Amino acid sequence: MPHERIRVIDHTTGEIFRSLSEAAPHLFVTCSGLASAYRKRGNRFIFAGHDLEFVPTGETTHRRIVRCIETGKTYPSVKEAAKAVGVHQAYMSAHLNGHVGAVKKLHFRKFPK
């Protein structure tokens, strides 16, 4: 499932981190612990002695471009490819991960964003 990328600004030190996973080691916490605090407390709060601000960037992670081998058509995501073919997203993901042979007699391949 895609997650929205969140930029972290540490107003105590003036540092700007591109993501939660980049900020977590500097704050001596896990990425999931930082994400949990963000969900519970909102966009700005004091955490581990740091004045933090979280800024959603509108970008998503884990998104993959999908191309149909037979037709050459490209889709911006697994969800869009599944929708175009008329199957559930989970079935398309299973095909892309090698668990299902073909999707309605078509073969697809995923590429990084």
C-alpha distances in whole Angstrom, upper triangle without the diagonal:
4,6,10,13,15,19,21,25,28,31,33,33,32,29,26,23,20,17,17,17,20,22,21,24,26,26,26,23,20,17,16,19,19,16,17,20,19,17,21,23,22,22,25,27,29,27,29,32,30,30,26,24,21,20,17,17,15,13,10,9,7,8,11,14,15,19,21,24,26,26,25,23,20,17,14,11,10,10,13,15,14,16,19,19,19,17,14,10,10,14,13,11,14,16,14,14,18,18,19,22,22,20,23,25,23,22,19,18,15,16,15,15
4,7,9,12,16,19,22,25,28,30,30,29,26,23,20,17,14,15,15,18,20,20,23,25,25,25,23,20,16,15,19,18,15,17,19,17,16,20,22,20,20,23,25,27,26,28,30,28,27,24,22,18,17,14,14,12,10,6,5,5,6,10,13,15,19,21,24,27,26,24,22,19,16,13,10,11,10,13,15,15,16,19,20,21,19,16,13,13,17,15,13,16,18,16,16,20,21,22,24,24,22,25,27,24,23,19,18,15,15,13,12
4,6,9,13,15,19,21,24,27,27,25,23,20,17,14,11,11,13,15,16,17,20,22,21,22,20,17,13,13,16,14,11,14,16,14,13,17,18,17,16,19,21,24,22,24,27,24,24,20,18,14,14,10,11,10,8,5,5,7,9,13,16,18,22,25,27,30,30,28,25,22,19,16,13,14,14,16,19,19,20,22,24,24,22,20,16,17,20,19,17,20,22,20,20,23,24,25,28,27,26,29,31,28,26,23,22,18,18,15,14
4,6,10,13,16,19,22,24,25,23,21,17,15,12,10,11,13,15,15,16,20,21,21,22,20,18,14,14,16,14,11,14,16,13,12,16,17,15,14,17,20,22,21,24,25,23,22,18,16,12,10,7,7,6,6,4,6,9,10,14,17,20,23,26,29,32,31,29,26,23,20,16,15,16,16,18,20,21,21,24,26,26,25,22,19,20,23,22,20,23,25,22,23,26,27,28,31,30,28,31,33,30,29,25,24,20,19,16,14
4,7,10,13,16,19,22,21,20,17,14,11,8,6,8,10,11,12,14,17,18,18,20,18,16,13,14,16,13,11,14,15,13,13,17,17,15,13,16,18,21,19,22,23,20,20,16,14,10,9,6,6,7,5,5,6,10,11,15,18,21,24,28,30,33,32,30,27,24,21,17,16,18,19,20,23,24,24,26,28,29,28,25,22,23,26,24,22,25,26,24,24,28,29,30,33,32,31,34,35,32,30,27,24,21,19,16,14
4,6,10,13,16,18,18,17,14,11,9,7,5,6,10,10,10,12,15,16,16,18,16,15,12,13,14,11,9,13,13,10,12,15,14,12,10,12,15,17,16,19,20,17,16,12,10,6,6,4,6,8,8,9,10,14,15,19,21,25,28,31,34,37,36,33,31,27,25,21,20,22,22,24,26,27,28,30,32,32,31,28,25,26,29,28,25,28,30,27,27,31,32,34,36,36,34,37,39,36,34,30,28,25,23,20,18
4,7,10,13,15,15,13,11,7,6,5,5,7,10,9,9,12,14,14,14,17,16,16,13,15,16,12,12,15,14,11,14,17,16,13,10,12,14,16,15,18,18,15,14,10,8,6,5,6,7,10,10,12,13,16,18,21,24,27,30,34,36,39,38,35,33,29,27,23,23,25,25,27,29,30,31,33,35,35,34,32,28,29,32,31,28,31,33,30,30,34,35,37,39,39,37,40,42,39,36,33,30,27,25,21,19
4,6,9,12,12,10,8,6,5,7,6,7,10,9,7,10,12,11,11,14,14,14,12,14,14,10,11,14,12,10,13,16,14,12,9,10,11,12,12,14,15,11,10,7,6,5,6,9,10,14,14,15,16,19,21,24,27,30,34,37,40,43,42,39,37,33,31,27,26,28,28,30,32,34,34,36,38,39,37,35,31,32,35,34,31,34,36,33,32,36,37,39,42,42,40,43,45,42,40,36,34,30,28,24,22
4,6,9,9,7,6,5,6,9,10,10,13,11,9,12,14,12,12,15,16,17,15,17,17,13,14,17,15,12,16,18,15,14,10,9,11,12,12,14,14,10,8,6,5,6,8,11,12,16,17,19,19,23,24,28,30,34,37,40,43,46,45,42,40,36,34,30,29,32,32,33,36,37,37,39,42,42,41,38,35,36,39,37,35,38,39,36,36,40,41,43,45,45,44,47,48,45,43,39,37,33,31,27,25
4,5,6,5,5,6,8,11,12,12,14,12,9,11,13,10,10,13,14,16,15,18,16,13,15,17,15,13,17,18,15,15,12,10,10,10,10,11,10,6,6,5,7,9,11,14,16,20,20,22,22,25,27,31,33,37,40,43,46,49,48,45,43,39,37,33,33,35,35,36,39,40,40,43,45,45,44,41,38,38,41,40,37,40,42,39,38,42,43,45,48,48,47,50,51,48,46,42,40,36,34,30,28
4,6,5,7,9,11,14,15,15,18,16,13,15,17,13,13,17,17,20,19,21,19,16,18,20,17,16,19,20,17,16,13,10,10,10,11,13,11,7,5,6,7,11,13,16,18,21,23,24,25,29,30,34,36,40,43,46,49,52,51,48,46,42,40,36,35,38,38,39,42,43,43,45,47,48,47,44,41,41,44,43,40,43,45,42,42,46,47,49,51,51,50,53,54,51,49,45,43,39,37,33,31
4,6,8,11,13,17,17,17,19,17,13,15,16,12,12,15,17,19,19,22,19,16,19,21,18,17,21,21,18,18,15,12,11,10,11,11,8,6,5,8,10,14,16,19,21,25,26,27,27,31,33,36,39,42,45,49,51,54,53,51,49,45,42,39,38,40,40,42,44,45,46,48,50,50,49,46,43,43,47,45,42,45,47,44,43,47,48,51,53,53,52,55,57,54,51,48,45,41,39,35,34
4,6,9,11,15,16,16,18,15,12,14,15,11,11,15,17,19,19,22,20,17,20,22,19,19,23,23,20,20,17,15,14,13,13,13,11,8,9,10,12,15,17,20,21,25,25,27,27,30,32,35,38,41,44,48,50,53,52,49,47,44,42,38,38,40,40,42,44,45,46,48,50,50,49,46,43,43,46,45,42,45,46,43,43,46,48,50,52,52,51,55,56,53,50,47,44,40,38,34,32
4,7,10,13,15,16,18,15,12,15,16,13,13,17,19,21,20,23,21,18,20,22,20,19,22,23,21,20,16,14,15,14,15,15,14,10,10,10,11,13,14,18,18,22,23,25,25,29,30,33,35,39,42,46,48,51,50,47,45,41,39,36,36,38,38,39,42,43,44,46,48,49,47,45,41,42,45,43,41,44,45,42,42,45,47,49,51,51,50,53,54,51,49,45,42,38,36,32,30
4,7,10,12,13,14,11,9,13,13,10,11,15,16,18,17,20,19,16,18,21,19,18,21,23,20,19,16,15,15,15,15,15,14,11,11,10,11,12,13,16,17,20,20,22,22,25,27,30,32,36,39,43,45,48,47,44,42,38,37,33,33,35,36,37,39,40,41,43,45,46,45,42,39,39,42,40,38,40,42,39,38,42,43,46,48,48,47,50,51,48,45,42,39,35,33,29,27
4,7,9,11,12,10,8,12,13,11,12,16,17,17,16,19,19,15,16,19,18,16,19,21,19,18,14,14,15,16,15,16,16,12,12,10,10,10,10,13,13,17,17,19,19,22,24,27,29,32,36,39,41,44,43,40,39,35,33,29,29,31,32,33,35,37,38,39,42,42,41,39,35,36,39,37,34,37,39,36,35,39,41,43,45,44,43,46,48,44,42,38,36,32,29,26,24
4,6,7,9,6,6,9,11,10,11,14,14,15,13,16,16,13,14,17,16,15,18,20,19,17,14,15,16,16,15,16,17,13,13,11,10,10,10,12,12,15,15,16,16,19,21,24,26,30,33,36,38,42,41,38,36,32,30,27,26,28,29,31,33,34,35,37,39,40,38,36,32,33,36,34,31,34,35,32,32,35,37,39,41,41,40,43,45,41,39,35,32,29,26,22,21
4,7,8,7,8,11,13,13,14,17,16,16,13,16,17,14,14,18,17,15,18,21,20,18,15,16,18,19,18,19,20,17,16,13,12,10,10,10,9,12,11,13,12,15,17,20,22,26,29,33,35,38,37,34,32,29,27,23,23,25,26,27,29,31,32,33,35,36,35,33,29,30,33,31,28,31,32,29,29,32,34,36,38,38,37,40,41,38,35,32,29,25,23,19,17
4,5,5,6,9,11,12,13,15,14,13,9,12,14,11,10,14,14,12,15,18,17,16,14,15,17,18,16,17,19,16,16,13,12,9,9,9,10,12,11,11,10,14,16,19,22,25,28,32,34,37,37,34,32,28,26,22,21,23,24,26,28,29,30,32,34,34,33,30,27,27,30,28,26,28,30,27,27,30,32,34,36,36,35,38,40,37,34,30,28,24,22,18,17
4,5,5,6,9,10,10,12,10,9,6,9,10,7,7,11,11,10,12,15,15,14,13,14,15,15,13,15,17,14,15,11,11,9,10,11,12,14,13,13,12,15,17,21,24,27,30,34,36,39,39,36,34,31,28,25,23,24,25,27,29,30,31,33,35,35,33,31,27,27,30,29,26,29,31,28,27,31,32,34,37,37,36,39,41,38,35,32,29,26,24,21,20
4,6,5,8,10,10,11,10,8,5,9,10,9,9,13,14,13,15,18,18,18,16,17,18,18,15,16,18,16,17,14,15,13,14,14,15,17,15,14,12,14,17,20,23,26,30,33,35,38,38,35,34,30,28,25,23,24,25,28,29,30,31,34,35,35,33,31,27,27,30,28,25,27,29,26,25,29,30,33,35,36,35,38,40,37,34,31,28,24,23,19,19
4,6,7,8,10,11,11,10,8,12,13,11,12,15,16,15,17,20,20,19,17,18,18,18,16,16,18,15,16,14,14,13,14,15,15,17,16,16,14,16,19,22,25,28,31,34,36,40,39,37,35,31,29,26,25,26,28,30,31,32,34,36,37,38,36,34,30,30,33,31,28,30,32,29,28,31,33,35,38,38,38,41,42,39,36,33,30,26,24,20,20
4,6,6,7,9,9,9,8,11,11,9,11,14,13,12,16,18,17,16,15,15,15,14,12,12,14,11,13,10,11,11,13,14,15,18,17,17,16,19,22,24,28,31,34,37,39,43,42,40,38,34,32,29,27,29,30,32,34,35,36,38,40,40,38,35,32,32,35,34,30,33,35,32,31,34,36,38,40,41,40,44,45,42,39,36,33,29,27,24,23
4,5,5,6,5,6,5,9,8,7,9,12,12,12,15,17,16,17,16,16,15,14,11,11,13,12,14,12,13,13,15,16,18,20,19,19,17,19,22,25,29,31,35,38,40,43,43,41,39,35,33,30,28,29,30,32,34,35,36,38,40,40,38,35,32,31,34,33,30,32,34,31,30,33,34,37,40,40,40,43,45,42,39,36,33,30,28,25,24
4,5,5,6,7,8,12,11,10,13,15,15,16,19,20,20,20,19,19,18,17,13,12,14,13,16,14,16,16,18,20,21,23,22,21,20,21,25,27,30,33,36,40,41,45,45,42,41,37,35,32,31,31,33,35,36,37,39,41,42,43,40,38,34,33,36,35,32,34,36,33,31,35,36,39,41,42,42,45,46,44,41,37,35,31,29,26,26
4,6,8,10,11,14,13,11,14,17,16,16,19,21,20,20,18,17,16,15,12,11,12,11,13,12,15,15,17,19,20,24,23,23,21,24,27,29,32,35,39,42,44,47,47,44,43,39,37,34,33,34,35,37,39,39,41,43,44,45,43,40,37,36,39,38,35,37,39,36,34,38,39,42,44,45,45,48,49,46,43,40,37,33,32,28,27
4,6,9,10,12,11,9,12,14,13,14,17,18,17,18,17,15,14,12,9,7,9,8,11,10,13,14,17,19,21,24,23,23,22,24,27,30,34,37,40,43,45,49,48,46,44,40,38,35,33,34,35,37,39,40,41,43,45,45,43,40,37,36,39,38,35,37,39,37,35,39,40,42,45,46,45,49,50,47,45,41,38,35,33,30,29
4,7,10,12,10,10,13,15,14,15,18,19,18,20,19,18,16,14,11,9,11,11,15,14,17,17,20,22,23,26,25,25,23,25,28,31,34,37,40,44,45,49,49,46,45,41,39,36,34,35,36,38,40,40,42,44,45,46,43,40,37,36,39,38,35,36,39,36,34,38,39,42,44,45,45,48,50,47,44,41,38,35,34,30,30
4,7,8,6,7,10,11,11,13,15,16,16,18,18,17,15,14,10,9,12,12,15,13,16,16,19,20,22,24,24,23,21,23,26,29,32,35,39,41,43,47,47,44,43,39,37,34,32,32,33,36,37,37,39,41,43,43,40,37,34,33,36,35,32,34,36,34,32,35,36,39,42,43,42,46,47,45,42,39,36,33,32,29,28
4,5,5,6,9,10,11,13,14,16,17,18,18,18,17,16,13,12,16,15,17,15,17,16,19,19,21,23,22,20,18,20,23,26,29,32,35,38,40,43,44,41,40,36,34,31,29,29,30,33,34,34,36,38,39,39,37,33,30,29,32,32,28,30,33,30,28,32,32,35,38,39,39,42,44,41,39,35,33,30,29,26,26
4,5,5,6,9,10,11,12,14,15,16,16,17,16,16,13,14,17,16,17,14,15,13,16,16,17,19,18,16,15,16,20,22,26,29,32,35,37,40,40,38,37,33,30,27,25,26,26,29,31,31,32,35,36,36,34,31,27,26,30,29,26,28,30,28,26,30,30,33,36,37,36,39,41,38,36,33,30,27,26,23,22
4,5,5,6,9,10,10,12,14,15,16,17,17,17,14,15,18,17,18,16,16,14,17,16,18,20,19,17,15,17,20,23,27,29,32,35,37,40,40,38,37,33,31,28,25,25,25,28,30,30,31,34,35,35,32,29,26,25,28,28,25,26,29,27,26,29,29,32,35,36,35,38,40,38,35,32,30,27,27,24,24
4,5,5,6,9,10,11,12,14,15,15,14,14,11,11,15,15,16,14,15,14,17,17,20,21,21,20,19,20,23,26,30,32,36,39,41,44,44,42,40,37,34,31,29,29,29,32,34,33,34,37,39,38,36,32,29,28,32,32,28,30,33,31,29,33,33,35,39,39,39,42,44,42,39,36,34,31,30,27,27
4,5,5,6,9,10,10,11,12,12,11,12,9,10,13,12,13,10,12,10,13,14,17,19,19,18,17,19,22,25,29,32,35,38,40,44,43,41,39,36,33,29,27,28,28,31,33,33,34,37,38,38,36,32,29,29,32,32,29,31,34,31,30,34,34,36,39,40,39,42,44,42,39,36,34,30,29,26,25
4,5,5,6,9,10,10,11,13,13,14,12,14,17,15,15,12,12,10,12,12,15,16,16,15,15,17,19,23,26,29,33,35,38,41,40,38,36,33,30,27,24,25,25,28,30,30,30,33,35,34,32,29,26,26,29,29,26,28,31,29,28,31,31,34,37,37,36,39,41,39,36,33,31,28,27,24,23
4,5,5,6,9,10,12,13,13,14,12,14,17,16,16,14,14,12,15,15,18,19,19,18,18,19,22,26,29,31,35,38,40,43,43,41,39,35,32,29,27,27,26,29,32,31,32,35,36,35,33,30,27,26,30,30,27,29,32,31,29,33,33,35,38,38,37,40,42,40,38,35,34,30,30,27,27
4,5,5,6,8,10,10,9,10,8,11,14,13,13,11,12,11,14,15,18,20,20,20,20,22,25,28,32,34,38,40,43,46,46,44,41,38,35,31,29,30,29,32,34,34,35,38,39,39,36,33,30,30,34,33,31,33,36,34,33,36,36,38,42,42,41,44,46,43,42,38,37,33,33,30,29
4,6,5,5,7,8,9,11,10,13,15,13,12,10,9,7,10,11,15,16,17,17,17,20,22,26,29,32,35,38,41,44,43,41,39,35,32,29,27,28,27,29,32,32,32,35,37,36,35,31,29,29,32,32,29,32,34,32,32,35,36,37,41,40,39,42,44,42,40,37,35,31,31,28,26
4,6,6,8,11,11,14,13,16,18,17,16,13,12,10,12,12,16,16,18,17,18,20,22,26,29,31,35,37,40,43,42,40,38,34,31,28,26,26,25,28,31,30,30,33,35,34,32,29,26,26,30,30,28,30,33,31,31,34,34,36,39,39,37,40,42,40,39,36,34,31,31,28,26
4,6,10,11,10,13,12,15,17,17,16,14,13,12,15,15,19,20,21,21,21,24,26,29,32,35,38,41,44,47,46,44,42,38,35,32,30,30,29,31,34,34,34,37,39,37,36,32,30,29,33,33,31,33,36,35,34,37,37,39,42,42,40,43,46,44,42,39,38,35,34,32,30
4,7,7,7,9,10,13,15,14,13,11,11,10,13,14,18,20,21,21,22,25,27,31,34,36,40,43,46,48,48,46,43,40,36,33,31,32,31,33,36,36,36,39,41,40,38,35,32,32,36,36,34,36,39,37,36,40,40,42,45,45,43,46,48,46,44,41,40,36,36,33,31
4,6,7,11,12,15,17,15,13,10,9,8,10,11,15,16,19,19,20,23,25,29,32,34,38,41,44,46,45,43,41,37,34,30,29,30,29,31,34,34,34,36,39,38,37,33,31,31,35,35,32,35,38,36,35,39,39,41,44,43,41,44,47,44,43,39,38,34,34,31,29
4,7,10,12,15,16,13,11,8,6,5,7,9,12,14,17,18,19,23,24,28,30,33,37,40,43,46,44,42,40,36,33,29,28,30,29,31,34,34,34,36,39,38,37,34,31,32,36,35,33,36,38,36,36,39,40,41,44,44,42,44,47,44,42,39,37,34,33,29,27
4,7,9,13,13,10,7,6,4,6,9,12,15,18,20,21,22,26,27,31,34,37,40,43,46,49,48,45,43,39,36,33,32,33,32,34,37,38,37,40,42,42,41,38,35,35,39,38,36,39,41,39,38,42,43,44,47,47,45,48,50,47,46,42,40,37,35,32,30
4,6,10,10,8,6,6,7,9,12,15,18,21,23,23,24,27,29,33,36,39,43,46,48,51,50,48,46,42,39,35,34,36,35,37,40,40,40,43,45,44,43,40,37,37,41,40,38,40,43,40,40,44,44,46,49,49,47,50,52,50,48,44,42,39,38,34,32
4,7,6,5,5,6,9,11,15,18,21,24,25,26,26,29,31,35,38,41,45,48,50,53,53,50,48,44,41,38,36,38,37,39,42,42,43,45,47,47,45,42,39,39,43,42,39,42,44,42,41,45,45,48,50,51,49,52,54,52,50,46,44,40,39,36,34
4,5,5,7,7,10,12,15,18,21,24,24,25,25,27,30,33,37,39,43,46,49,52,51,49,47,43,40,37,35,36,36,38,41,41,42,44,46,46,44,41,38,37,41,40,37,40,42,40,39,42,43,45,48,49,47,51,52,50,48,44,42,39,37,34,33
4,6,9,10,13,15,18,21,24,26,27,27,26,29,32,35,38,41,45,48,50,53,53,51,49,45,42,39,37,38,38,41,43,43,44,47,48,48,46,43,40,39,43,42,39,41,44,41,40,43,44,46,49,50,49,52,54,52,49,46,44,40,39,35,34
4,7,9,13,15,19,22,24,27,28,29,29,31,34,37,40,43,47,50,52,56,55,53,51,47,44,41,39,41,41,43,45,46,46,49,51,51,49,46,42,42,46,45,42,44,47,44,43,46,47,50,52,53,52,55,57,54,52,48,46,42,41,37,36
4,6,10,12,16,19,21,24,25,26,26,29,31,35,38,41,44,48,50,53,52,50,48,44,41,38,37,38,38,40,43,43,44,46,48,48,47,43,40,40,44,43,40,42,45,42,41,45,45,48,51,51,50,53,55,52,49,46,44,40,38,34,33
4,7,10,13,17,19,22,24,25,25,29,31,34,37,40,44,47,50,53,52,49,47,43,41,37,36,38,37,39,42,43,43,45,47,47,46,43,40,40,44,43,40,42,45,42,41,45,46,48,51,51,49,52,54,52,49,46,44,40,38,34,33
4,7,10,13,16,19,20,21,22,25,27,31,33,37,40,43,46,49,48,45,43,39,37,33,32,34,34,35,38,39,39,41,44,44,42,39,36,36,40,39,36,39,41,39,38,42,42,45,47,47,46,49,51,48,46,42,40,36,34,31,29
4,6,10,13,16,17,19,20,23,25,29,31,34,38,41,44,47,46,43,41,37,34,30,30,32,31,33,36,37,37,39,41,41,40,37,34,35,38,37,35,38,40,37,37,41,41,43,46,45,44,47,49,46,44,40,38,34,33,29,27
4,7,9,12,14,15,16,20,21,25,28,31,34,38,40,43,42,40,37,33,31,27,26,28,28,29,32,33,33,35,38,37,36,33,30,31,35,33,31,34,36,33,33,37,38,40,42,42,40,43,45,42,40,37,35,31,29,26,24
4,6,9,11,13,15,19,20,23,26,29,32,36,38,41,40,37,35,31,28,24,24,26,26,27,30,31,31,33,36,36,35,32,29,30,34,32,30,33,35,32,33,36,37,39,41,40,39,41,43,40,38,35,33,29,28,24,22
4,6,8,10,12,16,16,20,22,25,29,32,35,38,36,34,31,28,25,21,20,23,22,23,26,27,27,29,32,32,31,28,25,27,30,28,26,30,32,29,29,33,34,35,38,37,35,38,40,37,35,31,30,26,25,22,19
4,5,8,11,15,15,18,20,23,27,30,33,35,34,31,29,25,22,19,19,21,21,22,25,26,26,28,30,31,30,28,25,27,30,28,26,29,31,28,29,32,34,35,37,36,34,36,38,35,33,30,28,24,22,19,16
4,7,10,13,13,16,18,21,24,27,30,33,31,29,26,22,19,16,16,19,18,18,21,23,23,24,27,27,27,25,22,24,27,25,23,27,28,26,27,30,32,32,34,33,31,33,35,32,31,27,26,22,21,18,15
4,7,10,10,13,15,18,21,25,27,30,29,26,24,20,17,13,13,16,16,17,19,21,21,23,25,26,26,24,20,22,25,23,21,25,26,23,24,27,29,30,32,30,29,31,33,30,28,24,22,19,17,14,11
4,7,7,10,13,16,19,23,25,28,27,25,22,19,16,12,11,13,14,15,17,19,19,21,23,24,23,21,17,19,22,19,18,21,22,20,20,24,25,26,28,27,26,28,30,27,25,22,20,16,15,13,10
4,5,9,12,15,19,22,24,27,27,24,22,19,16,13,11,13,14,16,17,19,20,22,23,24,23,21,17,18,20,18,16,19,20,17,18,22,23,24,26,26,25,28,29,26,24,20,18,14,13,10,9
4,6,10,12,16,19,21,25,24,22,20,17,14,12,9,10,12,14,15,16,18,20,21,22,20,18,14,15,17,15,12,16,17,14,14,18,19,21,23,22,22,25,26,23,21,17,15,11,11,8,8
4,7,10,13,16,19,22,21,19,17,13,11,8,6,8,10,11,12,14,15,17,18,20,18,17,13,14,16,14,12,15,16,13,14,18,20,20,22,21,20,23,24,21,19,15,13,10,9,7,6
4,6,10,13,15,19,18,16,14,11,9,7,5,7,10,10,10,13,15,15,17,18,17,16,13,14,15,12,11,14,14,11,12,16,18,18,19,18,17,20,21,18,16,12,10,6,6,5,5
4,7,10,13,16,15,12,11,7,6,5,5,7,10,9,9,12,14,14,15,17,17,17,14,16,16,13,12,15,14,11,14,16,19,19,19,18,17,19,20,16,14,10,8,6,5,6,6
4,7,10,12,12,10,8,6,5,6,6,6,9,9,7,10,12,11,12,15,14,15,12,14,14,10,10,13,11,9,12,14,16,16,16,14,13,16,16,12,10,7,6,4,6,9,10
4,6,9,8,6,6,4,6,9,9,9,12,11,8,11,13,12,12,15,15,17,15,17,16,12,13,15,12,10,14,15,17,16,16,13,13,15,14,10,9,6,5,6,8,11,12
4,6,6,5,5,7,8,12,12,11,14,12,9,11,13,11,10,14,14,16,15,17,15,11,13,15,12,11,14,15,17,15,14,11,10,12,11,7,6,4,7,9,11,15,16
4,6,5,8,9,12,15,15,14,17,16,12,14,17,15,13,17,17,19,18,19,17,14,15,16,13,12,15,15,17,15,13,11,11,13,11,7,6,6,7,10,12,16,18
4,6,8,11,14,17,18,17,19,17,13,15,17,14,13,16,17,20,19,21,18,15,18,18,15,15,18,17,19,17,14,11,11,12,9,7,7,8,11,14,16,20,21
4,5,9,12,15,16,16,18,15,12,15,16,13,12,16,17,20,19,21,19,16,19,20,17,16,20,19,21,19,17,14,13,13,11,9,9,10,12,14,16,19,20
4,6,10,13,15,15,17,15,12,15,16,14,14,17,18,21,19,22,20,16,18,20,17,16,19,19,22,20,18,15,15,15,14,11,10,9,10,12,13,17,17
4,7,10,12,13,14,12,9,13,13,10,11,15,16,18,17,20,19,15,17,19,17,15,19,20,22,20,19,16,14,15,15,11,11,10,11,12,13,16,16
4,7,9,10,12,10,8,12,13,11,12,15,16,18,16,18,18,14,15,18,16,14,18,19,21,20,19,17,15,17,17,13,12,9,10,10,10,13,12
4,6,7,9,6,5,9,10,9,11,14,14,15,13,16,16,12,13,17,15,13,17,19,20,19,19,17,15,16,17,14,13,10,10,9,10,12,11
4,7,8,7,8,11,11,11,14,16,16,16,13,16,17,14,14,17,17,14,17,20,22,21,22,19,18,19,21,17,16,13,12,10,10,10,9
4,5,5,6,9,10,11,13,14,14,13,10,13,14,11,10,14,14,12,14,17,19,18,19,18,16,18,20,16,15,12,11,9,10,10,9
4,6,5,6,9,10,11,12,11,10,7,9,10,7,7,11,10,9,11,14,15,15,16,14,12,15,17,14,13,10,10,8,10,11,12
4,6,5,6,9,10,10,9,8,5,9,10,8,9,12,13,12,14,17,17,16,18,16,14,16,18,16,15,13,13,12,14,15,14
4,5,5,6,9,10,10,10,8,12,13,10,12,15,14,14,17,19,19,18,19,17,14,15,18,15,15,12,13,12,14,15,14
4,5,5,6,9,9,10,8,11,11,8,10,13,12,11,14,16,17,15,16,13,11,12,14,11,11,9,11,10,13,15,15
4,5,5,6,5,6,5,9,8,6,9,11,10,11,14,15,15,14,15,12,9,11,13,11,12,10,12,12,15,17,17
4,6,5,6,7,7,11,11,9,12,15,14,15,18,19,19,17,18,15,12,12,15,14,15,13,16,15,18,20,19
4,6,8,10,10,14,13,11,14,16,15,15,19,20,20,18,18,15,11,11,14,12,13,12,15,15,18,20,19
4,6,9,10,13,11,9,13,14,13,14,17,18,18,15,15,12,8,8,10,9,11,11,14,15,18,21,21
4,7,9,12,10,10,13,15,14,16,18,19,18,16,16,13,9,9,12,12,14,14,17,18,21,23,23
4,6,8,7,7,10,11,11,13,16,16,15,13,14,12,8,9,12,12,13,13,16,16,20,22,22
4,5,5,7,9,10,11,13,15,16,14,13,15,13,10,12,15,15,15,14,16,16,20,21,21
4,5,5,6,9,10,11,12,14,14,13,15,14,11,13,16,15,15,13,14,13,16,18,18
4,5,5,6,9,10,10,12,11,11,14,13,11,14,17,16,15,14,15,14,17,18,19
4,5,5,6,9,10,11,9,8,11,10,8,11,13,13,12,12,14,14,18,19,21
4,5,5,6,9,10,10,8,10,9,7,10,12,11,10,8,10,11,14,16,17
4,5,5,6,9,9,9,12,11,10,14,15,14,12,10,10,10,13,14,16
4,6,5,6,5,6,9,10,10,13,15,14,12,11,12,12,15,17,19
4,5,5,5,4,6,6,7,11,11,10,8,8,9,10,14,16,19
4,5,8,8,9,9,10,13,14,11,9,7,6,7,10,13,15
4,6,8,10,11,12,16,16,15,12,10,9,9,12,14,17
4,6,7,9,11,15,15,13,11,10,10,11,14,17,20
4,7,9,11,14,15,14,12,12,13,14,18,20,22
4,6,8,11,11,11,10,11,12,14,18,20,23
4,7,10,9,9,8,10,12,15,18,21,24
4,6,5,5,5,8,11,14,17,21,23
4,5,5,6,8,11,14,18,20,22
4,5,8,11,14,17,21,24,25
4,7,10,14,17,20,24,25
4,7,10,14,17,20,22
4,7,10,14,17,19
4,7,10,14,15
4,7,10,13
4,7,9
4,6
4
